[in-house]
Every structure is written in structure tokens, then in C-alpha cells.
Amino acid sequence: MNPIYLDHAATTPVHPDVLEAMLPFYTAFFGNPSSTHSFGRATRTALNRFRDAMAKSLGCLPAELIFTSGGTESNNMAIFGVLHASKDDKKHIITTQIEHHAVLHPCERLEGLGYEVTYLPVGPTGLIQIEDVAAAVRPDTALISIMYVNNEVGTIQPIEQIGELARAKQIPFHVDAVQALGKLPLNLHELPVDMVSLSAHKLYGPKGVGALYVSKHTKLTPHVYGGSQERKRRAGTENVAAIAGFAKAVEVLLPQVETLQEKASELRQTMIHVLEQQLGSERFTINGHKEQSVPHILNISFPGISTETLLMNLDLENVAAASGSACTSGSLEVSHVLQAMKLPENVTASAVRFSFGMGNSKEQIETAAQKIATIVHRLRNN
């Protein structure tokens, strides 16, 4: 049987048009964009073209986009950069308990440097309450950092309301939108945000390239020194081939957001329907918000069966899924997101994340769901 890939929230395959757009920058256009000769100028011209095109698609100014190595660097750059640029003696940060580790770990580091961090709680659907954000604001709050779409359960946070609150309080607002790009309409000038982290490989682009939107009104201190690239905000020779791929992915995928999400919704409902038929709706639990969520992420718990056992059995059946949690020292840890949602232990210990993509068919999902049901029946009867 051909393998069925249901882990698109982790990474996506490179789109053929993206690969084609990248290849010339490994061969004909290899010049360093900082060089003044014709080879460098040709690459610099292309780099400017890619930045202009992406900015137009994202609704921002070209000068407001900084190219990075990915979402993790973008998050670190935003968090450390805005705090180090602040001339006020403000040492308080607001984030949530369900952020990606690329936000949580920088916050932990800042706590070690004397900052105070408020980790907002979430309800059982993974949704934060705007009242909790407002209550957490202090006179010394220097930054609010909250993700747009949770990478494990798909819950969409009320970014517009939080942004309006942050604007009213004049607090810089950073959004990790890695799982939102290509899944939700995204106009950066219409959103009340100051910094937004993006990544290419969640959008059928290459790994190792991302971007940070920084509003022209936001001050940011560089976190990498050594050159004047990216308007002196991020030193290092730009990865032009990867940026070419990122720009092409944005060009190809963003106009298809609505269509792709409709397809993802159909695939999601197909999997749920087959599982209900094969297992019964009372034998599994869907985690996340029922309405405020992206359809391409489906987090399901099968109480009584460990996540690790189910994933291993699925892998043997050529079905690729994920736990959404970290792997440490060879043992699978319970998801910090599901723990923050205060779900029962039998739910958190049996959760599997299935995430759909444009390469999946309805037939694949039906096959995968049948295999899941067969494995669950077998393990529960042992």
C-alpha cells in the first residue's frame, strides 16, 4: 500500500512550482546579493522582486518583511528584539500556556534574565479569553505574544480583539502565525498586530526559510550581528533560493486558501464519519474548538490506548500521523497543550494529531480511518 501522509501540520511536501522557482538560484543566479558586480546585482534584483511580491500578497510594505531561517528564529527575533529595543524599564510579558516551544522557551530564558511572564490559561477547547488578557495587563507589560492557530488542536485565537486591546494599551503585540499562513486570510495591515512570524515549509515551500513582519512603527534590535543584510536587522547572506521558493509558495497557495480549506473540511468530516461508523462516536474524543478552528488539523483521543502505541501501529500500516508533543530521551511526553486544556488523563494520554494537505484524497482518508478503527479494535480487545 502507498503511504498515507497525515502530518501536514509538521511539514508539507514542496510544491512542484516552488521547486522549479528555486532551481535557477542554485545554478545561473548564484551571486551573493550583497556583491556589487553583475552576478550579485542580478540576485539582489530577484530578492527585491520576491520581497515585493510577498508583501503585496500579505498586505504590508516590503520594508516590513525580514527574511529569517524559519518560524523559530522569527519568534526569537520578535520577542528578544522588541524587548531589547525598549527604552522603558518594563519587565513583564504576556503569553499563553499553549504556545509553541519557540515562544515558551524564549520566555523561560527571559525569566532567567529577570523578566516576569504571565502564562494565560485556556479553556477545555484551547481558547483563551480576552478578559484574561485584559486582566493580565500591568503598567510594566512590555510585550504580548499569542499564536494565531494552535499547532496541536487547531483552535483559532481571537487575535483581532487582543490586538485592539494591545493597541489601546500601547503594548507591542507579536503573533506566531506559522499555522495560519495559507489556512486563514491574512492581511497584515488590516490586523492590529506589530510583529508576525511566518514559515515556508508549512505552506508547500522549502524548510529553512521564514519571515518576520515588523510594522514600520515597531522598534526592533537585531539578534544576529555581522553584516548589513535585511536593512541591518538580520545579518547573514540571504538564502535566495529558499526565499524564491517561499515567494512562489505564497503566490500559488494564498489565492487558494478558501478552496483548500473547503477540501480540508471535507477530508476532516470523512475521517470523523468513518470512525463513527467503525467505532461509534462515544469511543473517541475530538480535541479543540468545534467552530473556532482550522479544518486541516484534527486532534483525536482514543481513551484506553496510548498515543505511542497507536502511532507505532499506524506507522506499520504506512499511515503517518503525530502526537503533537515533544520527544525527549526516546519517550513521548504528554502534550503541554492538552494538559493546559485540563482534559482528563485518559484523553491526554491517547491523543493523535491528523493533519490534512492538498495531496490527500477522500479515498486515502477513508482507508486511513478504517485502519485506525481496526487498530483501535485490536488493541482494546487485547
C-alpha atoms as one frame of an Amber mdcrd trajectory, in Angstrom:
protein
   0.000   0.000   0.000   1.193   3.518  -0.785   1.978   5.504   2.372  -0.633
   7.998   3.561   0.849  11.222   4.908  -1.347  12.904   7.528   1.217  15.143
   9.230   0.991  18.350   7.176   0.989  20.499  10.326   4.574  19.316  10.894
   5.719  19.954   7.336   4.399  19.854   3.794   5.959  18.474   0.603   7.488
  21.084  -1.690   5.067  22.134  -4.422   6.400  21.405  -7.960   6.099  25.082
  -8.931   8.095  26.017  -5.828  10.910  23.634  -6.701  11.004  24.974 -10.251
  11.234  28.553  -8.956  14.163  27.644  -6.696  16.399  25.784  -9.143  17.775
  28.808 -11.102  19.212  30.215  -7.876  21.363  27.144  -7.430  22.723  27.397
 -10.984  22.509  30.538 -13.149  21.757  33.106 -10.445  24.194  32.117  -7.722
  25.688  35.537  -6.969  25.810  36.931  -3.453  23.060  39.595  -3.300  25.411
  41.866  -1.341  28.038  41.836  -4.113  28.217  44.873  -6.391  29.121  43.061
  -9.619  26.571  41.896 -12.185  26.146  38.442 -10.619  25.294  39.972  -7.255
  23.075  42.668  -8.745  21.016  40.082 -10.632  20.401  38.146  -7.442  19.640
  41.322  -5.487  17.080  42.333  -8.118  15.396  38.944  -7.812  15.437  39.152
  -3.997  13.756  42.557  -4.108  11.171  41.186  -6.517  10.342  38.297  -4.188
  10.027  40.617  -1.193   7.769  42.993  -3.127   5.505  40.167  -4.300   5.185
  38.626  -0.840   4.481  41.990   0.760   1.709  42.645  -1.746   0.144  39.238
  -1.045   0.380  39.735   2.715  -0.850  43.324   2.753   2.259  45.031   4.097
   5.228  47.092   2.943   8.298  45.311   1.522  10.487  47.049   4.105   8.375
  45.462   6.863   9.395  41.902   5.906  12.590  40.404   7.333  13.639  37.040
   5.892  14.774  34.509   8.505  15.630  30.816   8.747  12.081  29.900   9.814
   9.362  30.318  12.403  11.603  29.605  15.387  14.064  32.350  14.505  11.217
  34.739  13.699   9.678  34.155  17.129  13.006  34.626  18.892  13.774  37.748
  16.876  10.400  39.283  17.694  10.471  38.518  21.416  14.089  39.401  22.195
  14.259  42.160  19.575  11.350  44.260  20.803  12.296  43.875  24.480  15.916
  44.841  23.908  14.823  47.817  21.809  12.578  49.151  24.560  13.939  52.137
  26.437  11.372  51.690  29.199  12.202  49.634  32.245   9.335  47.226  31.571
   9.914  43.598  32.513   6.547  41.874  32.047   5.442  39.612  29.190   2.044
  38.069  28.472   1.763  34.812  26.529  -0.277  31.602  26.830   0.250  28.128
  28.229  -0.307  26.564  24.795   2.283  28.408  22.707   4.803  26.577  20.548
   8.096  25.927  22.333   9.677  28.504  20.016   7.826  31.069  22.143   7.746
  29.296  25.509  11.488  28.627  25.644  12.496  32.244  24.872  10.072  33.324
  27.608  11.698  30.880  30.030  15.090  32.322  29.101  13.807  35.830  29.768
  12.539  34.750  33.187  16.122  33.761  33.930  17.169  37.272  32.944  14.795
  38.923  35.396  11.612  39.287  33.356   8.207  38.199  34.642   5.954  36.158
  32.351   2.212  35.619  32.683   1.143  32.368  31.005  -2.554  32.746  30.278
  -4.762  29.696  30.865  -7.079  28.247  28.235 -10.439  26.539  28.452 -11.113
  22.897  27.518 -11.352  23.875  23.838  -7.941  25.565  23.818  -9.413  29.056
  23.536  -8.106  31.973  25.574 -10.489  34.594  26.933  -9.987  38.271  26.117
 -10.957  39.053  29.726  -7.937  37.068  30.920  -5.649  39.040  28.614  -7.052
  42.331  29.881  -6.699  41.236  33.500  -3.055  40.260  32.954  -2.010  43.670
  31.607   0.186  45.660  34.000   1.843  49.082  33.816   5.157  47.310  33.156
   3.854  44.965  30.412   6.369  45.161  27.576   5.015  42.545  25.148   2.037
  40.321  24.361   2.857  37.204  22.304  -0.004  34.899  21.304  -0.270  32.374
  18.465  -2.973  32.679  15.791  -3.682  28.958  15.280  -2.654  26.269  17.730
  -0.450  23.709  16.022  -1.793  20.746  18.013  -5.567  21.192  18.182  -6.164
  23.861  15.513  -8.015  26.343  17.747  -8.068  29.892  16.347  -7.396  32.623
  18.915  -9.231  35.995  18.948  -6.263  37.874  17.515  -8.195  40.948  16.375
  -9.704  41.584  19.819  -6.370  41.001  21.550  -4.665  43.310  19.065  -7.202
  46.061  19.673  -6.606  45.729  23.415  -2.839  45.862  22.910  -3.171  48.960
  20.722  -5.329  50.697  23.298  -2.712  49.955  25.969   0.195  50.756  23.605
   1.764  47.333  24.149   3.679  45.659  21.289   1.783  42.604  20.034   3.520
  39.601  18.442   1.633  36.800  16.704   3.023  33.396  15.775   1.077  32.809
  12.545   3.067  29.826  11.289  -0.032  27.583  11.241  -2.288  30.373   9.936
  -0.435  31.269   6.722  -2.279  29.692   3.798  -5.062  28.499   6.106  -6.718
  31.818   7.031  -6.995  35.129   5.144  -4.039  37.230   6.284  -3.784  40.970
   5.676  -1.087  42.305   7.980  -2.040  45.967   7.723  -5.683  45.233   8.480
  -4.840  43.183  11.574  -3.966  45.156  14.745  -0.578  43.437  15.071   3.006
  44.687  15.334   5.001  41.534  14.550   4.009  38.297  12.823   6.100  35.127
  12.426   5.784  33.079   9.240   7.363  29.903   7.859   7.563  28.457   4.341
   7.581  24.720   4.964   4.025  24.680   6.344   2.917  26.144   3.003   4.471
  23.696   0.487   7.655  25.746   0.493  11.202  24.723   1.467  12.443  24.194
   5.011  14.926  26.629   6.480  13.268  29.893   5.447  10.716  32.116   7.133
   9.855  35.751   7.613   9.071  38.194  10.372   6.679  41.030   9.670   7.664
  44.071  11.712   5.395  47.095  11.493   7.206  50.245  10.443   6.172  51.736
  13.784   7.855  48.964  15.799  11.419  49.238  17.062  13.441  46.033  16.921
  17.023  45.324  17.987  18.908  42.769  15.814  19.712  39.428  17.405  22.299
  38.407  14.786  25.252  40.668  14.031  27.875  40.552  11.288  26.515  42.282
   8.213  24.063  44.879   6.942  21.640  42.465   5.283  17.863  42.849   5.744
  18.222  46.587   6.400  20.722  45.826   9.205  18.121  43.846  11.130  19.326
  40.297  10.400  22.941  39.746   9.420  23.922  36.915   7.100  23.753  36.235
   3.365  20.133  35.734   2.365  19.079  32.220   1.322  17.883  33.450  -2.060
  16.877  30.045  -3.467  14.729  29.319  -0.417  13.253  32.824  -0.489  12.391
  32.267  -4.160  10.550  29.122  -3.092   8.797  30.911  -0.241   7.611  33.669
  -2.572   6.338  31.141  -5.115   4.514  29.183  -2.392   2.775  32.371  -1.262
   1.913  33.238  -4.867   0.479  29.787  -5.611  -1.225  28.903  -2.324  -2.655
  32.134  -0.905  -5.241  32.591  -3.697  -6.429  29.039  -2.952  -6.993  29.462
   0.794 -10.777  29.124   0.649 -10.700  26.168  -1.755  -8.026  24.315   0.221
  -9.880  24.780   3.486 -13.104  23.519   1.934 -11.242  20.398   0.838  -9.642
  20.003   4.275 -13.074  20.303   5.868 -14.388  17.536   3.603 -11.444  15.282
   4.497 -11.941  16.009   8.190 -15.626  15.108   8.043 -14.810  11.967   6.069
 -12.438  10.725   8.771 -14.888  11.530  11.562 -17.759   9.835   9.696 -15.813
   6.621   9.079 -14.621   6.483  12.694 -18.174   6.999  13.927 -19.333   4.144
  11.715 -16.497   1.814  12.667 -16.042   2.680  16.354 -19.063   4.623  17.486
 -18.914   8.317  18.405 -18.619   7.510  22.119 -15.332   5.622  21.618 -13.210
   8.623  20.636 -12.954  12.320  21.521 -12.172  15.275  19.257  -9.969  17.880
  20.955 -10.154  21.580  20.184 -12.830  24.153  19.482 -15.764  22.975  17.353
 -16.239  26.256  15.466 -13.149  28.424  16.002 -10.635  26.058  14.458  -8.886
  25.290  11.181 -10.193  22.157   9.439  -6.815  20.757   8.373  -5.879  19.843
  11.984  -7.864  17.053  13.638  -6.747  16.002  17.125  -8.454  12.823  18.329
  -8.115  10.847  21.552  -8.826   7.128  21.789  -9.136   6.533  25.561  -7.530
   3.339  26.738  -4.829   3.295  24.059  -1.532   5.130  24.487  -0.520   7.683
  21.882   2.831   5.979  21.327   1.272   2.550  20.738  -1.248   3.912  18.277
   1.357   5.914  16.344   3.653   2.887  16.083   0.824   0.716  14.782  -0.216
   3.386  12.298   3.358   3.680  11.056   3.452  -0.092  10.479   0.336   0.383
   8.351   2.046   3.164   6.357  -0.068   5.940   7.897   1.957   8.935   9.119
   0.429  10.958  11.964   1.804  12.719  15.045   1.310  13.260  18.741   1.923
  16.981  18.543   4.123  16.671  21.619   7.868  16.640  22.158  10.025  13.541
  22.060  12.580  13.557  24.839  15.113  10.819  25.584  13.152   8.354  23.487
   9.930   8.703  25.494   6.795  10.501  24.375   5.713  13.301  26.694   2.088
  14.227  27.240   1.209  17.327  25.240   1.574  20.560  27.212  -1.310  21.940
  25.130  -3.737  19.198  26.159  -2.560  19.448  29.763  -3.220  23.205  29.719
  -6.731  22.453  28.435  -7.175  20.359  31.625  -8.535  17.366  29.756  -8.885
  14.006  31.548  -5.722  11.906  31.727  -7.171   9.142  29.542  -7.772  11.798
  26.858  -4.364  13.481  27.036  -2.529  10.131  27.065  -4.248   8.839  23.928
  -4.279  11.855  21.608  -3.138  11.719  17.991  -2.982  14.654  15.571  -4.007
  14.061  11.974  -3.341  16.980   9.633  -4.515  17.068   6.026  -2.985  18.564
   2.893  -3.610  19.154  -0.773  -2.063  15.781  -1.684  -4.627  13.812   0.310
  -7.696  12.276  -1.339 -11.023  11.267   0.146 -10.156   7.640  -0.628  -6.903
   7.950   1.340  -8.743   9.322   4.355 -11.340   6.560   4.206  -8.558   3.962
   4.070  -6.648   5.615   6.920  -9.767   5.867   9.093 -10.577   2.189   8.518
  -7.038   1.262   9.522  -7.291   3.409  12.634 -10.539   1.701  13.608  -9.065
  -1.767  13.014  -6.011  -0.963  15.160  -8.153   0.502  17.933 -10.438  -2.552
  17.969  -7.442  -4.876  18.094  -5.653  -3.013  20.881  -8.782  -2.651  23.004
  -9.558  -6.351  22.708  -6.059  -7.452  23.760
